[in-house]
Amino acid sequence: MKVPFLDLSRSHQALRDEILQSFAATYDAGRFCLGDDVVAFEKEFATASGVADAVGIANGTAALHLVARALNLGPGDDIVVPAFTFIASAWTASYVGARPVFCDVDPATYNATAETIAAAITPATKAIVVVHLFGQAADMDPILELGRARGIPVIEDCAQAHLATYRGRPVGTMGCAGTFSFYPTKNLGGVGEGGAVVSTDAALLERVRLLRVHGSKVRYQHDEVGYNYRMEGLQAGALRVKLRQLEAWTAARRAHAQTYREGITLADTQLPQPAAWGDSVYHQFTLLHPRRDALRAHLADHGVSTDLIYPRALHEQPCFAEIGPATGSLPAAEALARTCLSLPIFPELTEAELAYVIETINTFAG
């Protein structure tokens, strides 16, 4: 049997007619950049995210950039970022000329904690980026208390955590702002690029709206340097169709994760477990194994596709060589990068495919 790591065609084919109808409506109306489709999606996504308002953005990386700009972060500022995450989280600092200061993570949840963040705070720290990695909410209350005590805003990177909650509170609603990605592979993914910013701070969202359209509220009047970060109408239309399926898709991901947990018995394997403050939405199901590369090769030999998310900690990326810290300084993040292996977890996986993946893992002899 062959099991793909991800097969977007399964969900896309099921929704093909609805998505093409949304495209036709947008096309016929000529609503290509922003417009009614984006406004409608913003309202619906805000409701799903537990806030009053959301701002549609060109992509998730741009969303992080705009929040950094809206907070007036820039040269001379330090921004704490987890060392184990996708590199876009660090661009929050780099794109505005600030310095990313990398912190270690919890080896159980793969997320930064109040303790690891505190160890990375400097006198120049002006923001903290918390990533809800792989769909698991970070332990937010201690982090928020740390931020309040130090007067440091907390930005939530929710790119992989659509519909995740922390002690009943939706991610993205606890810090100063939450950013989302709608890249096609995300739990809520478009048919191209897309992103959003949510916040309970109306003034911050208003500034994000200004910055996403060249710093302009009035046509041809530019109040400050802005960007072309508009969401496209076609993407918003497709996302509106997909948003209606997100709860069911999330339930399927959680069921698949539980099947993996109950079935995988391979020795020396660490499986992701639900946190006390809220279960993951499982953008990824990432296990740890000391012979990760050999296990991955075994799975590939038997037709099971996997991925390494992520094989290198951020402080070990060549682009950050000059700022460090040195290898060995953030041991949990480095260990995760050496041992992580992500399994297929998309909603449309069949019971037979899941059983085959589990059987193949359990027969790994090393």
C-alpha positions, 0 to 999 in steps of 0.5 A: 500500500502507498500512503501519501503524507498529504493528499489535498485532492481528496478534500478538493474533489469533494468540494470542487463544485462549491469552490468553482461556484465561489470562483465564478461568483467572484470572477463575474463580479470582478472582486479580485483584490479585497472586496465583498468576498474578503469582507464576508470571510473576515466576519466568518473567520472572526466568529470561528476564532472567537473575536469580533473582527479579523483582517484578511492578509496576503499570507501568514508571513505578511500577517506577522510582519504587519503585527510587528509594524503595528507594534512599532517594532524595529531596529534595536529591539529584540523579539523572543522566538522559539528555536523549533518552528518554521522560519516565518516566525523569526521573520517577525523580527527580521522583516522590521530590522529587529533581532530574533532572540531564540529560546528553547522549547518544551520537549513534550509539547514542542512549544516555548514555555514561560521558563524558556522565554524568560531565559531569552529576555534581554533588556532590549526585548520588546515582544514575544512570539509564541507559536502554537506548533503543530496545532498544540496551544502553548501554555499561555497563562504563565507566558501572558503573566510574564509578558504583563510583568515585564511590559512585553506584548505577546504575539500568537503565531497560530498558523498551524492552530486553527480552532485550537483552544487554551483552557477554553479560550481560542488561540489568537485571542489571548495575546495582543494579536494572533496571526493565521496562515491559509497556505494550502497545506494548513488545517484551513488552507486556500487554493493559494496564499492567504493569511489573517490577523485577529485581535481584541485590540480594535486600534491594532487591527485598524493599523493592520488594515492601513498597512496592508494597502500601501498605508492608505485609507484614502485613495492616493493618500498614503499616511505611512509606508505600507505594503501590498498585502491584500487578500484576494477575493478568489482565495476568500471565496474558497476559504469560506467554503472550506471554513464550513468543513473545518470543525469536521476536519478537526474532529477527524484529525483528532481521531486519527491522532488517537488511533496512532497513540493507541496503535503505535507500540514501537520502543523508544518512540515518543508520541504527542500527547494531549496537553492538560490545557487543551488537545491539539488540532493536529496540523502535524502528528510528529513523533520522536525516535532516536533512529528517526532517519532509519525509521523514515527510510523503513516507512518509505520502503513500504510506501508510507510518505513522511516529512521532517518538520523541522530538521534544523533549529532556527538558531542553526540556520545559515541566515542566523549564523551571525546572531547565534546562539551556538549549537548546544545552547538550546538542547531541546530544540536541537534534539527535536530537530534530530529526532522528529518525524511527521506522519500522515494526519490529513482528515481523509485518511482511511482506516486501512491507511492508518492501520498500515502506517501503524503496522509498518512503524511497529515492524521497524527492527532498526 
